């Protein structure tokens, strides 16, 4: 099985103002990226996005947990969405792929050459992180945050900020890894103690070590808030109650 090679590139776009024509060209590229990828992903169906480290080794505890999440998502007939790379992303896609589910990868151009993982039914490649993050969130009705680094934290905090500010609906956010995220959750309690977030903002996450509990939390939310109508086109399967 061959994977798509992603050529290396350094897309600098936050390095100061440019000539007017270059700023217009940048805006057009961004707009085209949104239009093209919205078109390509329009019929992927309701999704659940799994975030996590690209460095997680194959066969490790968290790799296998992400693989199981992908399998469970596919068994719900939902689409598994990841960043399309190795590690946790590969594991979740692999679980969905092995369960014959829809497995989406949204990769990114980086300064070093890379490959998509082997387990994608649909893939798209983004030049800019911010356009990619929009699409990782846009098609999802729940988010699973596996152990990860700076990129995972960026995605996690953007999602809970969007929910906190009511810029998106209050979808389930599963923070997976009691030991791994213990200090992070402790920091969130410190924020609440200092008044920089509200105490109830901590309840925006469901912190767990249990795949069963995480998936049960997601399924209860879906069934409480949506009618599932599989006879419709995929993009209209879920209808708010």
C-alpha positions in Angstrom: 0.0 0.0 0.0 1.5 3.3 -1.1 1.1 6.6 0.8 0.9 10.1 -0.6 4.2 12.0 -0.3 3.8 15.5 1.0 6.6 17.7 -0.3 8.5 19.9 2.2 7.7 23.6 2.2 7.9 26.5 4.5 4.8 28.6 4.0 5.7 31.8 5.8 2.6 34.0 6.2 3.0 35.7 9.5 6.3 37.5 8.8 5.0 41.1 8.5 3.0 43.1 5.9 3.6 42.5 2.2 2.9 44.5 -0.9 -0.8 44.9 -1.5 -0.9 42.4 -4.4 0.7 39.7 -2.3 -1.8 40.3 0.5 -4.6 39.9 -2.0 -3.0 36.8 -3.4 -2.7 35.3 0.1 -6.4 36.0 0.8 -7.4 34.4 -2.4 -5.3 31.3 -1.6 -7.0 31.0 1.8 -10.5 31.4 0.3 -9.8 28.8 -2.4 -8.5 26.4 0.3 -11.8 26.7 2.2 -13.9 26.4 -0.9 -12.1 23.4 -2.4 -11.8 21.4 0.9 -15.4 22.2 1.8 -16.4 20.8 -1.5 -14.2 17.7 -1.1 -15.4 17.0 2.4 -19.0 17.9 2.1 -20.4 14.4 2.0 -18.1 12.7 4.6 -21.0 12.5 7.1 -21.0 13.4 10.8 -17.5 13.0 12.2 -15.6 12.7 15.4 -12.1 14.2 15.4 -9.2 12.5 17.3 -6.2 14.7 18.2 -2.9 13.5 19.6 0.8 13.2 19.1 2.5 12.3 15.9 5.3 10.7 17.9 3.3 8.1 19.8 5.0 4.7 18.9 3.1 1.9 17.2 1.8 -0.6 19.8 2.0 1.7 22.8 -0.8 2.0 25.2 -2.1 5.3 23.8 -1.7 4.1 20.2 -3.8 1.1 20.9 -6.4 3.3 22.7 -6.6 5.6 19.7 -7.0 2.6 17.4 -9.9 1.4 19.5 -11.5 4.8 19.5 -11.4 4.8 15.7 -13.0 1.4 15.6 -15.8 2.5 18.0 -16.4 5.6 15.9 -16.8 3.5 12.8 -19.2 1.2 14.5 -21.3 4.2 15.3 -21.3 4.9 11.5 -19.6 8.2 12.2 -16.5 9.4 10.3 -13.1 9.3 12.0 -11.2 12.5 11.4 -7.5 13.1 12.2 -4.6 15.2 11.0 -3.6 12.4 8.7 -0.1 11.8 10.1 1.6 9.1 12.1 1.3 8.3 15.8 -2.1 8.8 17.4 -3.5 10.1 14.1 -2.5 6.9 12.3 -3.9 4.7 15.1 -7.3 6.3 15.0 -7.4 6.1 11.2 -6.3 2.5 11.4 -9.0 1.5 13.8 -11.7 3.1 11.6 -10.1 1.6 8.4 -10.0 -1.9 9.8 -13.7 -1.6 10.9 -14.5 -0.5 7.3 -15.5 2.9 8.4 -14.9 6.3 6.8 -11.4 7.5 7.7 -10.4 11.1 6.9 -6.9 12.6 7.1 -6.3 16.4 7.0 -2.6 16.8 6.7 -0.4 19.9 6.6 2.6 21.0 4.6 5.7 21.3 6.8 9.3 22.3 6.3 10.3 18.6 6.1 9.0 16.0 3.7 6.5 13.6 5.2 3.9 10.9 4.2 0.3 10.4 5.0 -0.6 7.4 7.0 -1.8 4.2 5.3 -5.3 4.1 6.6 -7.2 6.9 4.9 -10.3 6.7 2.7 -10.2 10.4 2.0 -7.3 12.8 2.4 -6.8 16.6 2.0 -3.6 18.6 2.4 -3.5 22.1 3.9 -0.9 24.8 3.5 -1.9 26.8 6.6 -2.5 25.5 10.1 -5.5 27.9 10.7 -7.4 26.6 7.7 -6.8 23.0 8.7 -8.0 23.7 12.3 -11.2 25.1 11.0 -11.9 22.0 8.9 -10.9 19.6 11.7 -13.6 21.2 13.9 -16.3 22.0 11.2 -17.4 18.4 10.5 -17.2 17.0 14.0 -19.8 16.4 16.7 -17.3 15.4 19.4 -13.6 15.7 20.0 -11.2 13.2 21.6 -7.9 14.7 22.9 -5.3 12.0 23.3 -1.9 12.7 24.8 0.0 15.1 22.6 2.3 18.1 22.5 2.1 21.7 21.4 -0.1 21.1 18.4 -2.5 19.0 20.3 -2.7 21.6 23.1 -3.3 24.4 20.4 -6.2 22.4 19.0 -7.6 21.5 22.5 -7.6 25.0 23.8 -9.1 26.4 20.6 -12.0 24.0 20.8 -12.8 24.7 24.4 -12.5 28.4 23.7 -14.9 28.2 20.9 -17.4 26.3 23.1 -16.8 28.6 26.1 -17.5 31.7 23.9 -20.5 29.9 22.3 -18.8 30.2 18.9 -19.8 26.6 18.4 -22.2 24.2 20.0 -21.3 22.5 23.3 -20.0 19.3 21.8 -18.3 16.6 23.9 -14.6 17.1 24.5 -13.0 13.9 25.8 -9.6 14.5 27.5 -8.1 11.0 27.5 -5.3 10.2 30.0 -5.7 10.7 33.7 -2.0 10.6 34.5 -0.8 12.4 31.4 -3.2 15.4 31.8 -3.2 15.5 35.6 -1.1 18.7 35.7 -3.0 20.3 32.9 -6.3 19.8 34.6 -4.7 21.1 37.8 -3.7 24.2 36.0 -7.3 24.7 34.8 -8.4 24.5 38.5 -5.8 27.1 39.3 -7.3 29.3 36.5 -10.7 28.9 38.2 -9.2 29.7 41.6 -7.6 32.9 40.2 -10.8 33.9 38.4 -9.4 33.8 34.9 -11.9 31.2 33.9 -15.3 30.3 35.4 -15.5 27.2 37.6 -18.1 25.7 35.2 -15.7 26.0 32.3 -13.8 23.0 33.7 -17.0 21.0 33.0 -16.5 21.6 29.3 -14.2 18.6 29.3 -14.8 14.9 30.2 -11.5 13.6 31.7 -11.1 9.9 31.6 -8.9 6.8 31.2 -11.8 4.7 30.0 -12.5 4.2 26.3 -16.0 2.8 27.3 -16.8 5.9 29.4 -15.6 8.3 26.7 -17.6 6.7 24.0 -20.7 6.3 26.3 -20.5 10.1 27.0 -20.4 10.9 23.3 -23.2 8.5 22.4 -25.5 9.8 25.2 -24.9 13.4 23.9 -25.7 12.4 20.3 -28.9 10.6 21.2 -30.0 13.3 23.6 -29.5 16.2 21.1 -29.9 14.8 17.6 -32.2 12.6 15.6 -30.1 10.2 13.4 -31.6 10.0 9.9 -29.4 7.7 7.8 -31.7 7.7 4.8 -30.7 11.3 4.1 -27.5 12.5 2.4 -24.6 12.1 4.8 -24.2 15.7 5.5 -27.8 15.8 6.8 -27.8 12.6 8.9 -28.0 14.5 12.2 -30.9 16.8 12.9 -31.1 18.8 16.1 -34.0 17.9 18.4 
